[in-house]
Amino acid sequence: MKNLLISIIIPTRNSGKFLEKCLISIKNQTYRNIEIIVVDNDSTDKTKEISRKYTEFIFDKGPERSAQRNFGAFKSKGRYLLFIDSDMELSKNVVSECVGKINQDPNLRGLIIPEESVGEGFWTKCKALERSFYVGVDWIEAARFFQKKIFEEMTGYDEKQTGTEDYDLPQRVKEKYGENSIGRIKTFIFHNEGRLSLLRTLSKKFYYAKTLKVYSTKRINEEYFKKQANPLNRYVLYLSNPFKLFKEPLFGFGMLFMKTSEFFAGGAGYLLGKYS
C-alpha cells in the first residue's frame, strides 16, 4: 500500500495568492509517494513560478476547471487521483487515510473528504458556519478521491459543466457500482476563503449556475438536483441545529442572508443559461 503512487491534480488560474500554502500542505503529507500535477489556464501572476518550486509537472489547458482536471488525469501516473483546488490545504493525514480506506473496502471507487472553510472577515465566518452543516450530508458533499481506472471508465468530468461536475461524476460512479461505491474519510481539507466578499460569492454562484441545465437534465442527477436546488431543504438543515446556527446570532443571521442571496443569484444564472 505504501508504494502506491497518488496523483494530486490542481487546476489553476491566477492562483498565486493561495497556491503555495496548498502545495506546502501536500509536501507535508505523512504519505510520501505523491506526484503533484498543476494544470494552469493562462495565469498572468506568479502561479507557474510558485508551482515550479514544488513540481516539474506543470501544464497549460483550458477553458475551464473540468477540462483542466481531465487533462491532469490524462498526464498522471498514479493509481489514485485526488482533485483539489488551489485555495485548499490538506490536513497532513488526508492522503494516507484515503489510501488506507479505499484499500480496506473492495467496494469503494471514490471518497468524500470533508471540508472546513477558513479565512478572515465577516462573510468568511458566515461561509464557515454554513459549510459546517454539510459534513456527512451526502446530497451536498462530493467525492474528490478516485481510483484512476474508474475515473477513466467514467470518461472523467463532464466538460460541459462548471461547478456541478463535482456532483455529476460521483453520481455516475454510484449508478454503475451502487451507493456503497462512494465512501468518506474523517480528516478535513481546509478551504481558504481569504477575506470573502458577498459580491464575490454571489458572482461565483451566478457563474456556476449558468451550466446547471446540463447537470439538472441528466436522469442520474434528477433526485440530487431536486434536493440541492430546493432552498427549503437547506433551511431545514440549518434549523435542525438552532443552537449552532444562532450560537453567535450575528453570524447566524448573516449566513442565512448570504445563502438566501446566493439562491437568487444562482436562480438568475440558471435561467440565463437555460434560455440563452
N, C-alpha and C positions, 0 to 999 in steps of 0.2 A: 504493500500500500504506500509506503513512504517514497517509493521510486517513481510513482506516477507523476507525469508532468501535467501541471494545471496551467491553462492559458487564461489570463485575465485581460479582457478586451475593454478599452476605454475610448469611446468616441469623443472628440474634442473640437471646439471652435472658440478661439479667443478665451481659453480656459486658464490662462496664466495665474489668475487670482487665487485659485484653489488647488490647482493641479499638483503642486509639489507636495502638499500635505497628503493628498491621495496616494501619490507614488511612494512616499515615505512609509505610509501605513502598510503598503504591500511589501516593501522591503523588510518591515518589522514582523512579518508573519512568522509564527512558530513553524509552519510548514514551509520548507525551503525550496522545493522543486517547482518553481513558478517561472513562466515567461510572461512578460508584460508586452502587450501589443497596443500601441496608440494609433488610432486612425483619425487623422485630422482633416478638417474641412476648411481649408483656406484661411487659417488663422493669420492675423496681422500683428499679434502681440508676441510674447516670448514663449508661447506654448511649446513649440518644437525645441527651442533651446533648453527649456526645462526638461522635456522628455528625454533628450539625449544624455542627460546625466544619469538616467536610470534604466534605459533600454536602447537597444540598437534597432528594435522593430517598430519603426515609425513609417506610416503610410499616409497617402493622400486619397481621400474618397469623399464623395457627397452624393446626393444633395442633402440628405437628412440622416438622422441617427440610425434608422433601421438599415439603410444601405451601408453605413459605416460599420455597424456591428456584424453584418453578414460578411463583409469583406475581411474584417478582422478574423472571423471564424475560419474563412477560407485559407487565410495565411497561417493559422495556428497549427501547432503540432501536438497540443495537449490532448489527453484522453477525456478531460473535462473542461468545460468552458464556464467562466464567471464573467458576467457582463455588469459593469458598474459605470456610473457617471463620474465625470472629473471633479465634481464637488462632493464626492463621498469619501469617507475614511473608514477603513476596516478595523474592527477590533482585532487584536493580534491572533486570536484563535479561530477566526471565521473560516479560513480555508481548511485548516486541519479538521474542524468539526464537520464541514461539508463533505470532505473526503471520507471521514470515518462513517458518517451517517449513510451516505449513498452506497458504501461498500458493505454495510451491515444488512441492508434490505434489498434483495434482488428485484423487488417490485418497483423500486424508486428509479425514475428517469430524470427528475428535476427537484430542486429545493428552493423554498422561500427563505429569505434571510430578513428578519425583522429590522425595521429602520427607526431611527430616532433623529428628529430634527434638532440641530444646534445652531447657534449664532447669536447675534446681538439685536437689540431693539424690540419694540412692542409687537410688531406683526410677526417677527420670528418666534417670539414666545407664544403667540396665538397659534402659529403653524405647528409648533412643537406639541402644544396641547391637543390640537386636532389629530396629529399623527399618533399620539399615544393611545387613542381609542381604536386604532386599526390593527394593533398587534393581535394576531390569531383570528382575524376576520377574513375568511377565505375569499369573499367576493370583492375585497379591496386589495389585499396583498397579492403580489405576483412573483412567481419563481424567476430567479436570475442565474442559477447554477444548474447546468445541464450536462448530461453525457453528450459528448461530441457526436457520436453516431446517431443519437436521437435527434439532435439539432439538425444534422444533415438530412435525416429521414423526413423531417418536417419541413425541409427546404428553408429553414431559418425564419427570421422575422418577415412579416408582410411589409414590403417596402412602400406600399400604398398608404400605410398608416404612420402617424407620428404621435407618440404618447400611448395610444391604445394597443400598440403592438406588444407591450409588456403583458397584457392580459390575453391577447389572442393566441400567442404561441403556447402557453401552458394549457389553454383550453383545447387546442388541437392534440396535445400530448394526452390529456385526460380522456378525450373522446376515443382514442385508439387503445390506450392502456389502462383506463379506469381511474377513478377518483384517487385511489391509493398510489398512483404513479408519481404524484407530486407531494413531497413531504416538506418539512421545515426544520430549521435548527433554532437554537435559543440565543446564540451570540448575535450581537447587533452590528449593523452598519450605521455610521453616523452621517447624516445628510447635512452638509454645511450650507445653510441658507444665507450665510453672511448677515448683512443688515437688510432684511426683506422689506420691500415696499408693497403697499396694497396695489398700486398700479402695476407693478411687475408681475405679481401673482395673477391678477385679472387678465393681463395681456397673455400670459402663458396659457391660461385656461381657454381663452378665446382662440388662440392659435391651434392648440391641440384639438379642440372640438371641431375644427373645420374638416377633419378626416373621420369624424365619428360615424358618418354614413357607411363607410367601408366596414367598420367594425360592427356596427349595430345590425346590419343587414345579413351578416353571416349567421346561418342557423345555429352553429355551435355557441354563439355568443349571446343569443336572444335572452336567455334567463339571466345571465350575468348583467347584461345591459339594463334590463328592467330594474334590477336591484340597484345598480350603480347610478342610474340616471334619475331615480326617484328621490327627490330631496327628503321626503318623509322618512325613508329608511335611514338616512344619515341622522336626522334629528332624533329619531327613536334611539339610535345607537348612542348619541351623545347624552341624551337624557336618561339612559339606562344607568348611568353613574353620576347623579347630580352632585354628589359631594366632590368628585374630581373636577367636574365641569365648573362649579362655582366656588371651589376652594379659594381661588383668587378671582373674585367677581369681575374685575376689570378685564382680565384675560379671557374669562369665560364668555362674557358678552361680546368682546372684541372678536373672538373666534367665530361665534355664531354670525356676527355681522359680516366677517370676511367670507365665511362659507356661503352665506346667502348671496353675497355679491358675486362669488365665483359661479354659482349656479346660473345667475343671469348672464354673466359673461360667456359661460360655456354654452348656454342655450342660444345666444346670439351667434356664436361661432358655428354651432351645429346647423342652424337654419341657413346661414350663409353658405356653408359647404354643401348642404342638401339641395339648394335651389339655384346655385350659381353654375 
